[in-house]
Amino acid sequence: MLNKIETVTVMVSAHRDDSYRKVEQCARRQWADVLAERGGQWSDAGLELVDRQPDTDIVGRLVYRFEGTIVEYAGRVSG
């Protein structure tokens, strides 16, 4: 039974010439860390790019904003 749904934002700052694949890999590593911190009761329900803007702190960089959904199931045992 579904217990809780949560949206998590992952931000990646990358050089404007970096490939999207490299940026996405970085976001997925951060996403995996978020899931690991939450524990075994949370499951990945998807991660997608929602925005890309110039980095206001560093010239020549872009900030990519990814949002992901995680779900928690009642009675699920971590392990």
C-alpha positions in Angstrom: 0.0 0.0 0.0 1.3 3.5 -0.9 2.1 5.5 2.1 3.7 8.7 0.9 4.8 10.5 -2.3 7.5 13.1 -2.2 9.1 15.3 -4.9 12.8 16.0 -4.5 14.9 18.6 -6.4 18.4 17.9 -7.5 20.6 20.8 -8.8 23.6 20.4 -11.0 25.9 23.3 -12.0 28.0 22.4 -15.1 30.0 24.2 -17.7 27.9 25.3 -20.6 29.9 23.0 -23.0 29.4 19.9 -20.9 27.3 17.2 -22.6 23.8 16.6 -21.3 24.8 13.0 -20.7 27.5 14.1 -18.2 25.1 16.5 -16.5 22.4 13.7 -16.2 25.0 11.2 -14.8 25.9 13.7 -12.1 22.2 14.3 -11.3 21.6 10.5 -11.1 24.5 10.1 -8.7 23.0 12.8 -6.4 19.6 11.1 -6.9 21.0 7.8 -5.7 22.5 9.5 -2.7 19.1 10.9 -1.8 17.5 7.5 -2.0 20.3 5.9 0.1 19.8 8.6 2.8 16.1 7.9 2.9 16.5 4.2 3.5 15.1 1.0 2.0 11.4 1.9 2.3 11.7 4.6 -0.4 11.5 3.7 -4.1 12.5 5.7 -7.2 9.5 6.8 -9.3 11.4 8.8 -11.8 13.8 11.8 -12.4 13.5 14.4 -15.1 15.0 17.7 -16.1 12.6 20.6 -15.4 14.7 23.7 -15.9 18.1 25.0 -17.1 19.3 28.6 -16.3 22.6 30.4 -16.5 24.5 30.2 -13.2 24.3 33.6 -11.6 27.5 32.9 -9.6 29.9 31.6 -12.2 30.2 32.9 -15.8 30.0 30.1 -18.5 28.0 27.7 -16.4 24.5 26.5 -16.4 22.4 25.3 -13.5 20.2 22.3 -14.3 17.2 21.5 -12.1 16.0 18.0 -12.0 12.9 16.8 -10.1 12.3 13.3 -9.0 9.5 11.5 -7.3 10.1 9.0 -4.6 7.4 6.8 -3.0 7.2 5.1 0.3 5.1 2.0 0.7 3.5 1.1 4.1 4.8 -2.1 5.6 7.8 -2.4 3.3 10.8 -3.7 5.2 14.2 -2.2 4.3 17.0 -4.5 3.7 
